Amino acid sequence: MIAMIFAAGMGTRLRPLTDRMPKALVPIAGKPLLQWQIEKLREAGLTRIVINIHHKAEQIVQFVEQHNGFGCNISFSDERDELLETGGGLMKAMQDFSNLSMEPWLALNADILSTLCLDRFIGSYQGELARLVVSPRATKRYLVFDNDMTLRGWTNRETGALRPADLDLTGTQLLAFSGMQIVSPQVMTYMLQMPERRFSLIDLYLHIIARKGMVTGYVPNDYQMMDVGKIDQLTEAEQWAEQWIATPKQE
């Protein structure tokens, strides 16, 4: 299995820190966010890693090289010419490293810390087009699943928006996406059908289910996560990382 870390974002909500460094290198509890992710992947045996880069990309490359890849085989998918969002970024990486195209990809955001047991998540994957880590945490936007944990759509509970527009929420489960997923190489067929090169993975998954493709959800036990997205969350993230990441709990 190949791992991909999304590290290309501008990190505008973390300014002024991201005026001088990429979001992925913002330190939390003594280590940059990117290092937390690489070490967690390595502990799960995932040592073939692709990182996409855009904002202050040279700093990320230098950081990885200075640490000798943290004992992993790390490559970079360069988006300095065009920021492609998560879906377009994953498609570009799959195309750039087509020699790896027969293996599934585990893709995750650099700025989300969690207690997820990667071994159990990987072990739950049964060859679906995509398997997403989701949880019942409170948010505005939810993915909608049936009782078999098959994705049926998306909703914004604040605005009432539905995708697809005729989605019936009766008997469904509303779960929040965690920014981590396993994607089959077969998903490239659907990626190439997207109207633009730049698209999100959520848009891709909704495109797939409209064509009867299979996308499933995975709800971890005792799951804790934190999206390190705003400057005023950094102190909380420091405390959270020391409590949950330094001594992760088992599912």
C-alpha positions in Angstrom: 0.0 0.0 0.0 1.2 3.5 -0.9 0.7 6.4 1.5 0.1 10.0 0.4 0.2 13.1 2.6 -1.6 16.2 1.4 0.8 19.0 2.3 0.2 21.4 -0.6 -2.3 23.8 1.1 -1.7 27.5 1.6 -2.6 27.3 5.3 -4.2 30.8 5.2 -6.0 30.2 8.5 -2.7 29.6 10.2 -1.2 33.0 9.3 1.1 34.6 10.3 3.0 31.3 10.8 2.3 30.2 7.3 3.7 33.5 5.9 7.1 32.0 6.6 6.6 28.2 6.6 4.2 25.7 5.0 1.3 24.5 7.1 2.8 20.9 7.2 5.8 22.2 9.1 3.9 24.0 11.8 5.3 22.5 15.1 3.0 20.7 17.5 4.4 19.4 20.8 7.9 19.7 19.5 7.4 18.1 16.1 6.1 19.5 12.7 2.7 18.2 11.7 4.3 16.4 8.7 6.7 14.5 11.0 3.7 13.3 13.1 2.2 11.8 10.0 5.3 10.2 8.6 6.2 8.5 11.9 2.6 7.2 12.3 2.7 5.8 8.7 6.1 4.2 9.3 5.0 2.6 12.5 2.2 0.9 10.5 4.7 -0.4 8.0 3.9 2.2 5.3 7.3 3.3 4.1 6.5 4.2 0.5 5.2 7.8 0.9 4.3 10.5 -1.6 3.9 14.1 -0.4 2.3 16.8 -2.6 3.8 20.2 -2.3 2.9 23.8 -3.4 3.2 26.6 -0.8 6.9 27.0 0.3 7.5 23.6 -1.2 11.3 23.8 -1.0 11.1 23.9 2.8 9.2 20.6 2.9 11.7 19.0 0.5 14.6 20.2 2.6 13.0 19.1 5.9 12.5 15.6 4.6 16.0 15.4 3.1 17.6 16.7 6.3 16.0 13.8 8.2 16.9 11.2 5.5 13.3 10.6 4.8 12.7 9.3 8.4 13.7 5.9 7.2 11.1 5.9 4.5 11.1 6.1 0.7 9.6 9.5 0.2 8.8 11.1 -3.2 7.2 14.5 -4.0 4.3 15.3 -6.3 5.0 18.9 -7.3 2.0 21.2 -7.6 3.9 24.5 -7.6 2.4 25.3 -11.0 -1.2 24.5 -10.1 -2.8 23.7 -6.8 -5.1 20.8 -7.4 -7.1 20.2 -4.2 -7.3 16.7 -2.7 -8.8 14.8 -5.6 -6.8 16.4 -8.3 -3.7 16.1 -6.2 -4.2 12.4 -5.7 -4.9 11.9 -9.4 -1.7 13.7 -10.3 0.3 11.6 -7.8 -1.1 8.4 -9.2 -0.2 9.5 -12.7 3.3 10.8 -11.7 4.0 7.4 -10.0 2.2 5.2 -12.4 4.7 2.4 -11.6 2.7 2.1 -8.3 -0.7 2.1 -9.9 -1.6 -1.5 -9.0 -1.5 -0.8 -5.3 -4.2 1.0 -3.2 -3.3 4.4 -1.7 -3.9 5.5 1.8 -4.3 9.3 1.6 -4.4 11.7 4.6 -4.3 15.4 5.4 -1.1 16.7 7.0 -3.0 18.8 9.5 -5.2 16.3 11.2 -4.0 14.5 14.3 -5.8 11.4 15.4 -5.7 8.3 17.5 -6.6 6.1 14.6 -5.1 2.6 14.6 -3.8 2.4 11.0 -3.3 -1.4 11.2 -7.0 -1.9 11.9 -8.2 0.5 9.3 -6.0 -1.0 6.7 -7.1 -4.5 7.7 -10.8 -3.4 7.2 -10.2 -2.6 3.6 -11.9 -5.1 1.3 -11.0 -3.7 -2.1 -13.7 -1.0 -2.3 -13.2 1.9 -4.7 -12.7 4.0 -1.6 -13.0 3.5 2.2 -13.3 6.6 4.4 -12.6 7.1 8.1 -15.7 8.8 9.5 -17.0 9.6 13.0 -20.2 11.0 14.6 -18.6 14.2 15.7 -20.5 17.4 15.5 -20.1 19.5 12.3 -22.1 21.3 9.6 -21.3 19.0 6.7 -21.9 15.2 6.8 -21.5 12.2 4.6 -24.6 10.1 4.4 -24.4 6.3 4.8 -26.9 3.5 4.7 -27.0 0.8 7.4 -24.4 -1.2 5.6 -22.0 1.8 5.7 -22.2 2.4 2.0 -22.0 6.1 1.0 -25.2 7.5 -0.3 -24.6 11.2 -0.4 -23.7 14.5 1.4 -25.6 17.1 3.3 -25.1 20.5 4.9 -27.3 20.5 8.0 -27.0 24.3 8.4 -28.2 25.1 4.9 -30.2 22.0 4.2 -28.3 21.3 1.0 -28.3 17.7 -0.3 -26.1 15.9 -2.9 -27.7 14.3 -4.8 -30.6 16.8 -4.6 -33.2 14.0 -4.2 -31.3 12.3 -1.4 -33.6 10.7 1.2 -32.2 10.9 4.7 -34.7 8.4 6.1 -32.9 5.5 7.9 -29.5 6.9 7.1 -26.4 7.7 9.3 -24.8 11.1 9.2 -21.1 11.0 9.8 -18.2 13.5 9.6 -15.3 12.8 7.3 -11.9 12.7 9.0 -9.6 13.5 6.0 -8.2 9.9 5.7 -9.1 7.3 3.2 -7.9 4.2 1.3 -8.4 4.5 -2.5 -8.3 1.7 -5.0 -6.2 2.2 -8.2 -9.4 1.5 -10.1 -10.7 4.9 -9.0 -8.6 6.5 -11.8 -11.4 5.6 -14.2 -13.7 8.0 -12.3 -11.0 10.6 -11.8 -10.6 11.0 -15.5 -14.3 11.6 -15.8 -14.2 14.7 -13.6 -14.8 17.9 -15.6 -11.7 19.8 -14.2 -8.2 18.7 -13.1 -8.8 20.5 -9.8 -11.4 18.8 -7.6 -11.9 17.5 -4.1 -12.1 13.9 -3.0 -15.6 14.5 -1.7 -16.7 15.6 -5.2 -15.1 12.5 -6.6 -16.8 10.2 -4.2 -20.2 11.7 -5.0 -19.4 11.3 -8.7 -18.6 7.6 -8.0 -21.8 6.8 -6.1 -23.9 8.5 -8.8 -22.5 5.8 -11.1 -23.1 3.0 -8.7 -19.5 2.7 -7.5 -18.8 1.5 -4.0 -17.5 3.9 -1.4 -17.7 2.7 2.3 -17.3 4.3 5.7 -15.2 3.1 8.6 -16.0 4.2 12.2 -13.1 3.6 14.6 -13.7 2.7 18.2 -12.8 5.4 20.8 -11.7 7.7 18.1 -10.2 11.1 18.8 -9.0 13.6 16.2 -8.1 17.3 15.9 -8.0 19.4 12.8 -5.1 21.9 13.3 -6.6 24.5 11.0 -6.6 27.8 12.9 -4.0 29.8 14.7 -6.1 30.0 17.9 -6.2 26.1 18.0 -2.4 25.7 18.4 -2.3 25.7 22.2 -5.2 23.2 22.3 -3.4 21.1 19.7 -0.2 21.0 21.8 -2.2 19.7 24.8 -4.1 17.3 22.6 -1.0 15.9 21.0 0.7 15.3 24.4 -2.4 13.5 25.7 -3.5 11.5 22.7 -0.6 11.1 20.2 2.3 10.6 22.6 0.5 7.8 24.3 -2.1 6.7 21.7 -5.0 4.6 22.8 -5.9 1.3 21.3 -9.2 0.7 19.5 
